[in-house]
């Protein structure tokens, strides 16, 4: 069954989908990777994408060579017109095109399946990149907020240290922490002074420690932010390449669908043409069958009357090739007719003799009839008498001209006609038959 697909999929790329939520639990950012590795990865991704596109983009334009397809169809047309007497060239071409379409359809269906799989993979990768981009941008926003808050806390810590120093200076008039401590320790109550010193030192130390930690945190966050910025740059470039890959996959899938639809259309139109010609062809084949039967009865009657008259036929019953040196273009035998679907007997052997070349008597005998034979065109029938106890006659069909008349005695090798393409014939040839006791048999064992 041929699959039908809708090709009106929504067009969207990773850039257009940046607003999508990140994959739950996903974190595509490698915060420890140096910038040089990012650049190397970027080059690798783009190089791989370029290589893939080099292979993918021309695919849609690849098709069987039109000339090769035409040559194959032409060859099949010649074969059909040789095998099936009366099959005109136009109808033979329809049959050949139908057969070619049917033969190409499985490969076209496989190609469409592969193209659809490539498109699905491109879309999956497209969606994955969009999710990774969203996740990276969310992480970037979070870090920026965290850095801004850290900078504010850093300013507050720095302000606190400044205020402690300023207050100490104003209260003691000293310019160093050591002087401040000595002054506080030697104040009116030593223990109380030392307590105040200890409290001040601890407070200042905590503030300084918090300031140092916040600076370290801000530096780390900035490093992470830089890494995310590089990652986002990578994702944007990879997304741009993915857009091209997806576009190529869509183009290839559309072309494969068009190719398959064209084959289906060719097959359907040819099938309809064949169906339209079925009745006419069956009528023609029936006329040919009736003509063959009529001729067989005529020959049998002639041979019976000749025997009653005691007529002696010349020669020794030996038969030879009536077209020596010419190729056999269609052998004797049964075959399925391409229009009717019925099993038909090709009642003789066809020789590829050019029109006008001589057709020779296969053996000594007497001309039973010479004239028009319906679908067999200009025909000569020669009786050779009994061969091994069997009545043998030969027929020569589709001649352009006949050079003998009924009742003539002929010798083996005599020119009895000139080859042609009369009757139900599509090209110059000799359709040669052997009748044995009124039945059509394979001529080759008699003439080889």
HUHUDA-V421093 format. One record per residue. RES is the residue in one small letter. PHI is phi as a letter, one per 30 degrees, with the letter a starting at -180 (999 if undefined). Layout:
{{RES:PHI} {RES:PHI}}
This chain:
{{x:999} {x:d} {x:d} {x:c} {x:b} {x:c} {x:c} {x:c} {x:d} {x:d} {x:d} {x:a} {x:c} {x:d} {x:d} {x:d} {x:c} {x:d} {x:d} {x:d} {x:d} {x:d} {x:d} {x:e} {x:i} {x:d} {x:b} {x:d} {x:d} {x:c} {x:d} {x:c} {x:d} {x:d} {x:e} {x:d} {x:d} {x:d} {x:d} {x:d} {x:d} {x:d} {x:d} {x:d} {x:d} {x:d} {x:d} {x:d} {x:d} {x:d} {x:d} {x:d} {x:d} {x:e} {x:d} {x:d} {x:e} {x:d} {x:e} {x:d} {x:d} {x:d} {x:a} {x:e} {x:e} {x:e} {x:d} {x:d} {x:d} {x:d} {x:d} {x:d} {x:d} {x:e} {x:d} {x:d} {x:d} {x:e} {x:d} {x:d} {x:d} {x:d} {x:d} {x:c} {x:d} {x:j} {x:d} {x:d} {x:d} {x:d} {x:d} {x:d} {x:d} {x:d} {x:d} {x:d} {x:d} {x:d} {x:d} {x:d} {x:d} {x:d} {x:d} {x:d} {x:d} {x:e} {x:d} {x:d} {x:d} {x:d} {x:d} {x:d} {x:d} {x:d} {x:d} {x:d} {x:d} {x:d} {x:d} {x:d} {x:d} {x:d} {x:d} {x:d} {x:d} {x:e} {x:d} {x:d} {x:d} {x:d} {x:d} {x:d} {x:d} {x:d} {x:d} {x:d} {x:d} {x:d} {x:d} {x:d} {x:d} {x:d} {x:d} {x:d} {x:d} {x:d} {x:d} {x:d} {x:d} {x:d} {x:d} {x:d} {x:d} {x:d} {x:d} {x:d} {x:d} {x:d} {x:d} {x:d} {x:d} {x:d} {x:d} {x:d} {x:d} {x:d} {x:d} {x:d} {x:d} {x:d} {x:d} {x:c} {x:i} {x:c} {x:c} {x:b} {x:d} {x:d} {x:d} {x:d} {x:d} {x:d} {x:d} {x:d} {x:d} {x:c} {x:d} {x:e} {x:b} {x:d} {x:d} {x:d} {x:d} {x:d} {x:d} {x:d} {x:d} {x:d} {x:d} {x:d} {x:d} {x:d} {x:d} {x:d} {x:d} {x:d} {x:d} {x:d} {x:d} {x:d} {x:d} {x:d} {x:d} {x:d} {x:d} {x:d} {x:d} {x:d} {x:d} {x:d} {x:d} {x:d} {x:d} {x:d} {x:d} {x:d} {x:d} {x:d} {x:d} {x:d} {x:d} {x:d} {x:d} {x:e} {x:d} {x:d} {x:d} {x:d} {x:d} {x:d} {x:d} {x:d} {x:d} {x:d} {x:d} {x:d} {x:d} {x:d} {x:d} {x:d} {x:d} {x:d} {x:d} {x:d} {x:d} {x:d} {x:d} {x:d} {x:d} {x:d} {x:d} {x:d} {x:d} {x:d} {x:d} {x:d} {x:d} {x:d} {x:d} {x:d} {x:d} {x:d} {x:d} {x:d} {x:d} {x:d} {x:c} {x:d} {x:d} {x:d} {x:d} {x:d} {x:d} {x:d} {x:d} {x:d} {x:d} {x:d} {x:d} {x:d} {x:d} {x:d} {x:d} {x:d} {x:d} {x:e} {x:d} {x:d} {x:d} {x:d} {x:d} {x:d} {x:d} {x:d} {x:d} {x:d} {x:d} {x:d} {x:d} {x:i} {x:d} {x:c} {x:d} {x:d} {x:i} {x:c} {x:i} {x:d} {x:c} {x:b} {x:d} {x:d} {x:b} {x:d} {x:j} {x:c} {x:d} {x:d} {x:c} {x:a} {x:d} {x:d} {x:k} {x:d} {x:a} {x:d} {x:d} {x:d} {x:c} {x:d} {x:i} {x:d} {x:d} {x:b} {x:c} {x:d} {x:d} {x:b} {x:c} {x:c} {x:c} {x:d} {x:c} {x:d} {x:e} {x:j} {x:d} {x:d} {x:c} {x:c} {x:d} {x:d} {x:a} {x:d} {x:l} {x:b} {x:d} {x:d} {x:a} {x:b} {x:l} {x:d} {x:b} {x:i} {x:d} {x:c} {x:i} {x:d} {x:b} {x:c} {x:b} {x:b} {x:c} {x:c} {x:i} {x:c} {x:b} {x:h} {x:i} {x:c} {x:d} {x:b} {x:b} {x:b} {x:b} {x:b} {x:c} {x:i} {x:d} {x:d} {x:a} {x:c} {x:c} {x:b} {x:b} {x:e} {x:j} {x:d} {x:c} {x:b} {x:c} {x:e} {x:j} {x:d} {x:d} {x:c} {x:a} {x:c} {x:e} {x:a} {x:b} {x:d} {x:i} {x:d} {x:b} {x:c} {x:a} {x:d} {x:a} {x:c} {x:c} {x:c} {x:b} {x:b} {x:c} {x:c} {x:h} {x:i} {x:c} {x:d} {x:b} {x:d} {x:d} {x:e} {x:d} {x:d} {x:c} {x:d}}
